[in-house]
């Protein structure tokens, strides 16, 4: 599906809403007026957060103690699991899918070993004219495989 004719503020809003919360707050504080400005600010903020991450400090001095420190007990904090959005089918919908032999998650036939493909969305925008230079070439993305390169086995497509 391709949607055309949306106003530039829509693309700006979509981009900003898709950022990590810490980066989103910083980008919104600068109130970018164009998508190009927002992308530049997001890159700068991402670099800033990467630079401020604590790096592990290793001591080069050998340990003077041969006994492990018994007083140190690491604490593991486990937060609540992230809730994933789920769509629950009604019993009548489940029965209808069973009768038709359809997968509960997609509209393809269910067979042994069935796996449904993940949805892959791609938003393509035109670059701002003030951002483009005369000697710059524009690359167009025509197709993209969302599977990782080092995937152990290909997914069967029934």
C-alpha positions in Angstrom: 0.0 0.0 0.0 1.3 3.5 -0.8 -0.1 6.7 0.6 0.7 9.9 -1.1 -0.2 13.5 -0.5 0.2 13.7 3.2 1.4 17.0 4.7 5.0 17.2 5.9 4.0 17.7 9.6 2.5 14.2 9.4 5.8 12.6 8.5 7.6 14.7 11.2 5.1 13.5 13.8 5.4 9.9 12.7 9.1 10.0 12.9 9.2 11.6 16.3 6.6 9.3 17.8 8.7 6.3 16.7 11.8 7.4 18.6 12.9 5.9 22.0 11.4 7.9 24.8 14.7 9.5 26.0 15.6 10.6 22.5 12.1 11.7 21.7 12.0 14.1 24.7 15.3 15.7 23.6 14.2 16.1 19.9 10.8 17.5 20.9 12.6 20.1 23.2 14.2 21.5 20.1 10.9 21.7 18.2 12.2 20.8 14.8 10.3 22.3 11.8 11.2 19.7 9.2 11.8 15.9 9.0 15.4 16.6 8.1 16.0 18.6 11.3 14.3 16.0 13.4 16.5 13.2 11.9 19.7 15.3 12.5 18.7 16.0 16.1 17.8 12.3 16.7 21.2 11.2 15.5 22.9 13.8 17.7 20.9 12.7 20.7 21.6 9.1 20.1 25.3 9.7 19.9 25.1 11.8 23.1 23.3 8.9 25.0 25.9 6.4 23.7 28.7 8.6 24.8 27.2 9.0 28.3 26.8 5.2 28.9 29.0 4.0 31.7 31.9 1.9 30.5 33.0 -1.0 32.7 36.2 -0.2 34.6 38.5 -3.1 35.1 41.3 -3.0 37.7 44.7 -3.8 36.4 45.9 -4.7 39.9 45.8 -8.3 40.9 43.4 -9.2 43.6 44.9 -9.4 47.1 42.2 -11.7 48.4 42.0 -15.4 47.5 38.6 -15.8 49.3 35.5 -14.6 47.4 33.8 -11.7 49.1 30.9 -13.4 51.0 29.2 -10.1 51.8 28.5 -9.2 48.2 25.1 -10.6 47.1 24.0 -9.4 43.7 20.4 -8.4 43.4 18.5 -9.1 40.3 15.6 -6.9 39.6 12.9 -8.3 37.4 10.3 -5.9 36.2 6.9 -6.9 35.0 6.9 -8.5 31.5 6.1 -6.2 28.7 2.5 -6.5 27.6 2.2 -7.3 23.9 -0.9 -6.3 22.1 -3.1 -9.3 21.6 -6.3 -9.7 19.6 -8.6 -12.3 21.1 -10.9 -14.1 18.9 -14.4 -14.9 20.0 -15.5 -18.6 20.2 -17.5 -18.2 17.0 -14.5 -16.7 15.2 -12.3 -19.6 16.4 -14.8 -22.1 15.2 -15.2 -20.5 11.8 -11.4 -20.5 11.4 -11.2 -24.1 12.4 -13.9 -25.1 9.9 -12.1 -23.2 7.1 -8.7 -24.6 8.2 -7.2 -21.1 8.6 -4.5 -20.0 10.9 -5.7 -18.0 14.0 -3.1 -15.3 13.4 -3.2 -14.9 9.6 -5.6 -15.7 6.7 -3.5 -18.6 5.3 -4.3 -22.3 5.5 -2.9 -23.9 8.7 -0.7 -26.9 8.1 1.8 -28.7 10.4 4.9 -26.5 10.8 2.9 -23.4 9.7 4.5 -20.0 10.5 3.1 -16.7 9.6 5.2 -13.9 8.2 5.8 -10.9 10.3 4.3 -7.7 8.9 6.9 -5.3 7.6 6.0 -1.6 7.2 8.2 0.9 5.4 7.5 4.6 5.3 9.3 6.3 2.4 9.5 10.1 2.3 10.9 12.5 -0.2 14.0 14.4 1.2 13.7 18.1 1.8 14.9 20.2 -1.1 17.1 22.4 1.2 18.8 19.3 2.4 19.7 18.0 -1.1 22.8 19.1 -2.9 23.4 19.2 -6.7 25.9 16.3 -6.7 23.9 14.0 -4.5 22.3 11.0 -6.0 19.0 9.6 -4.7 18.8 5.9 -3.9 15.4 4.2 -4.1 14.6 1.2 -1.9 12.6 -1.2 -4.0 12.5 -4.3 -1.8 13.6 -5.4 1.6 13.8 -8.7 3.3 13.0 -8.3 7.0 14.6 -11.6 8.0 18.1 -11.3 9.5 21.0 -12.3 7.4 22.2 -14.9 9.7 18.9 -16.6 10.1 19.5 -20.3 10.9 16.7 -21.7 8.7 14.4 -20.2 6.2 10.7 -20.0 7.1 8.6 -22.3 5.0 5.9 -20.6 2.9 2.9 -23.0 2.6 
